Amino acid sequence: MKVKDQIYQQPLTEVAGFSFDAAVAQVFPDMIQRSVPGYLTLVENIGVIGAQFYQTGSRCYDLGCSLGAVSFSLRRQNPQVPIVAVDNSEAMLARCDEHLRRAGESENIELRCADITQLKIENASVVVLNFTLQFIELAQREALLAEIYAGLNRGGVLILSEKIALESAEKEQRFVDLHHGFKRANGYSDLEISQKRSALENVLIPETVQQHQQRLQAVGFESVEVWFQCWNFVSLLAVK
């Protein structure tokens, strides 16, 4: 049963920077589904893409796996696929492990508590960064993508989902307003929206689609396409 996200429901004297701590881990399924438009459809279709691109004998990596939604999706579409699920939050991984054990998957998905910027990617045909890169420091993003590219087999795919910035202030405000409307429709108050936004400021750093595409091409990906978008949430398909 999902626990309702009420973290920012009461006025806070000081809004601390957002972190994936035990409080967030407890409510994360509710939080992300009420905050990211199209999230369930996105995750479901990452599994479909993974099944299309998986190469026998290779690995799939779920980087910034949180509670394992992407890993579960990949496994549903291909029960034999070896998955390495990585996150630097012990609280999120502990919850992920609980979910895996309840589903009987604890021996089939390898969990690693690690900094993904220090991770060696090896023999991969599918790598997923699902709303993860946006939390990595800007100066480290290209090196991470270069490591992923180097560890991907030819014909492998990187699926990169991100909250994006828009090219102009007018477009940015329009999409921000739409996103806030989505959150209100899902029961968040203006106070919760405002305090969550303050918590994410300087923690989640969005970039434009063009910036993502240029960086992916710079590290070697030739084919980079947007396959999903709902307002200011986008997923890219980058094929090696």
C-alpha positions as CSV (number, residue, x, y, z in Angstrom):
1,M,0.0,0.0,0.0
2,K,1.4,3.4,-1.0
3,V,2.1,5.9,1.8
4,K,0.8,9.4,1.0
5,D,3.4,12.0,0.5
6,Q,2.9,14.7,3.2
7,I,6.5,15.8,3.6
8,Y,5.8,19.4,2.6
9,Q,2.3,19.7,3.9
10,Q,3.0,21.9,6.9
11,P,4.8,25.3,6.8
12,L,8.5,24.9,7.4
13,T,10.7,27.6,9.1
14,E,13.5,26.5,6.8
15,V,13.3,24.3,3.7
16,A,16.3,22.0,3.5
17,G,17.7,20.8,0.2
18,F,16.0,17.8,-1.1
19,S,17.5,14.4,-0.4
20,F,16.5,10.8,-0.9
21,D,16.4,10.0,2.8
22,A,14.2,7.6,4.8
23,A,11.2,10.0,4.8
24,V,11.3,10.3,1.0
25,A,11.9,6.5,0.5
26,Q,8.7,5.8,2.5
27,V,6.5,7.9,0.3
28,F,8.4,7.8,-3.0
29,P,5.9,5.8,-5.1
30,D,3.1,8.3,-4.2
31,M,5.4,11.3,-4.6
32,I,6.8,10.5,-8.0
33,Q,3.4,9.4,-9.5
34,R,1.8,12.6,-8.3
35,S,4.7,14.7,-9.4
36,V,5.9,13.4,-12.8
37,P,3.2,13.4,-15.5
38,G,3.1,10.1,-17.4
39,Y,5.4,8.3,-15.0
40,L,3.8,4.9,-15.0
41,T,3.5,4.9,-18.8
42,L,7.1,6.0,-19.1
43,V,8.4,3.2,-16.8
44,E,6.2,0.6,-18.5
45,N,7.6,1.4,-21.9
46,I,11.2,1.5,-20.7
47,G,10.7,-2.2,-20.1
48,V,9.4,-2.6,-23.7
49,I,12.4,-0.7,-25.1
50,G,14.8,-2.8,-22.9
51,A,13.3,-6.0,-24.3
52,Q,13.9,-4.8,-27.8
53,F,17.5,-3.8,-27.3
54,Y,18.7,-6.4,-24.8
55,Q,21.5,-8.6,-26.1
56,T,21.9,-12.2,-24.8
57,G,24.8,-12.5,-22.4
58,S,24.9,-8.8,-21.6
59,R,23.8,-6.7,-18.6
60,C,21.2,-4.0,-18.0
61,Y,22.0,-1.2,-15.7
62,D,19.4,0.8,-13.7
63,L,21.4,3.9,-12.5
64,G,19.7,5.8,-9.7
65,C,17.3,2.9,-9.3
66,S,15.5,4.4,-6.3
67,L,12.9,1.7,-5.3
68,G,13.5,-0.4,-8.5
69,A,10.5,0.6,-10.7
70,V,12.6,0.5,-13.9
71,S,14.3,-2.8,-12.8
72,F,10.9,-4.4,-12.3
73,S,9.7,-3.1,-15.7
74,L,12.8,-4.6,-17.4
75,R,12.3,-7.9,-15.7
76,R,8.6,-8.1,-16.5
77,Q,9.4,-7.8,-20.2
78,N,12.3,-10.2,-20.0
79,P,12.5,-12.5,-16.9
80,Q,16.0,-13.7,-17.7
81,V,17.7,-10.3,-18.1
82,P,20.6,-9.7,-15.6
83,I,20.1,-6.3,-14.0
84,V,22.5,-4.2,-11.9
85,A,20.5,-1.6,-10.0
86,V,22.6,1.2,-8.5
87,D,21.8,4.0,-6.1
88,N,23.8,6.0,-3.6
89,S,20.9,6.2,-1.1
90,E,21.0,3.4,1.5
91,A,17.4,4.3,2.5
92,M,16.1,3.9,-1.1
93,L,18.0,0.7,-1.6
94,A,16.7,-0.8,1.7
95,R,13.2,-0.2,0.5
96,C,14.0,-1.5,-3.0
97,D,15.4,-4.7,-1.4
98,E,12.1,-5.1,0.6
99,H,10.1,-4.8,-2.6
100,L,12.4,-7.4,-4.4
101,R,12.1,-9.9,-1.5
102,R,8.3,-9.6,-1.5
103,A,8.3,-10.2,-5.3
104,G,10.7,-13.1,-5.1
105,E,13.3,-11.3,-7.1
106,S,16.0,-10.7,-4.5
107,E,18.4,-13.1,-6.1
108,N,17.8,-12.0,-9.6
109,I,18.6,-8.2,-9.4
110,E,21.9,-7.1,-8.1
111,L,21.7,-4.1,-5.8
112,R,24.7,-1.8,-5.4
113,C,25.0,1.2,-3.1
114,A,27.5,3.3,-5.1
115,D,28.2,6.7,-6.6
116,I,27.2,6.2,-10.3
117,T,29.9,8.7,-11.3
118,Q,32.5,6.2,-10.0
119,L,30.9,3.1,-11.5
120,K,32.5,0.9,-14.1
121,I,29.9,0.0,-16.8
122,E,30.7,-3.3,-18.5
123,N,29.1,-5.5,-21.2
124,A,25.9,-3.5,-21.2
125,S,23.2,-3.5,-23.8
126,V,20.7,-1.4,-21.9
127,V,21.5,1.5,-19.5
128,V,18.7,3.6,-17.9
129,L,19.1,7.0,-16.2
130,N,15.5,7.6,-15.2
131,F,15.4,11.1,-13.7
132,T,18.9,10.6,-12.3
133,L,21.3,12.7,-14.4
134,Q,19.5,15.9,-13.3
135,F,20.8,15.3,-9.7
136,I,24.4,14.9,-10.9
137,E,26.7,18.0,-10.8
138,L,26.9,19.6,-14.2
139,A,30.7,19.2,-14.4
140,Q,30.4,15.4,-14.0
141,R,27.6,14.7,-16.5
142,E,29.7,14.3,-19.6
143,A,32.2,12.0,-18.0
144,L,29.3,9.8,-16.7
145,L,27.8,9.6,-20.2
146,A,31.2,8.8,-21.7
147,E,31.6,5.9,-19.3
148,I,28.2,4.6,-20.1
149,Y,29.0,4.9,-23.9
150,A,32.3,3.0,-23.4
151,G,30.6,0.2,-21.5
152,L,27.7,-0.2,-24.0
153,N,28.0,-2.9,-26.6
154,R,27.5,-1.8,-30.2
155,G,23.8,-1.6,-30.8
156,G,23.1,-1.0,-27.1
157,V,20.9,1.8,-25.8
158,L,20.9,4.5,-23.2
159,I,17.4,5.6,-22.0
160,L,17.7,9.1,-20.4
161,S,14.7,10.6,-18.7
162,E,14.9,14.2,-17.4
163,K,12.9,17.2,-16.3
164,I,14.0,19.8,-18.8
165,A,14.4,23.5,-19.1
166,L,12.8,25.3,-22.0
167,E,14.6,27.6,-24.5
168,S,12.8,30.8,-23.6
169,A,11.5,32.3,-20.3
170,E,7.9,32.4,-21.8
171,K,8.0,28.7,-22.7
172,E,9.6,27.8,-19.4
173,Q,6.9,29.6,-17.4
174,R,4.1,28.0,-19.5
175,F,5.4,24.5,-18.8
176,V,6.0,25.2,-15.2
177,D,2.5,26.4,-14.8
178,L,1.1,23.3,-16.5
179,H,3.2,21.1,-14.3
180,H,2.0,22.9,-11.2
181,G,-1.6,22.4,-12.4
182,F,-0.9,18.7,-12.7
183,K,0.3,18.6,-9.1
184,R,-2.7,20.5,-7.9
185,A,-4.9,18.0,-9.7
186,N,-3.2,15.3,-7.8
187,G,-3.9,16.8,-4.5
188,Y,-0.8,18.9,-3.7
189,S,-1.5,22.3,-2.2
190,D,0.2,25.5,-3.3
191,L,2.2,25.4,-0.1
192,E,3.5,21.9,-0.8
193,I,4.3,22.8,-4.4
194,S,6.2,25.9,-3.3
195,Q,8.2,24.2,-0.5
196,K,9.1,21.2,-2.7
197,R,10.3,23.6,-5.4
198,S,12.5,25.4,-2.9
199,A,13.9,22.1,-1.7
200,L,14.8,21.1,-5.2
201,E,16.4,24.4,-6.1
202,N,20.2,24.0,-6.7
203,V,19.7,20.2,-6.2
204,L,17.9,19.3,-9.4
205,I,19.5,21.2,-12.2
206,P,17.5,20.8,-15.5
207,E,18.9,21.4,-19.0
208,T,17.3,21.8,-22.4
209,V,16.7,18.9,-24.7
210,Q,19.3,20.4,-27.1
211,Q,21.9,20.4,-24.3
212,H,21.3,16.8,-23.6
213,Q,21.4,15.8,-27.3
214,Q,24.6,17.7,-27.9
215,R,26.3,16.1,-24.9
216,L,25.2,12.6,-25.9
217,Q,26.5,13.2,-29.4
218,A,29.7,14.6,-28.0
219,V,30.5,11.3,-26.2
220,G,29.8,9.3,-29.3
221,F,26.1,8.5,-29.7
222,E,25.0,9.1,-33.3
223,S,21.3,8.4,-32.9
224,V,19.6,10.5,-30.2
225,E,15.8,10.8,-30.3
226,V,13.0,12.0,-28.0
227,W,10.6,9.1,-27.6
228,F,8.5,10.5,-24.8
229,Q,7.5,13.9,-23.6
230,C,4.8,15.3,-21.3
231,W,5.3,19.0,-20.8
232,N,8.7,19.5,-19.2
233,F,9.4,15.8,-18.7
234,V,11.3,14.1,-21.5
235,S,12.9,10.7,-22.3
236,L,15.6,10.3,-24.9
237,L,16.7,7.2,-26.7
238,A,20.5,7.1,-27.5
239,V,21.7,4.2,-29.5
240,K,25.4,3.2,-29.9
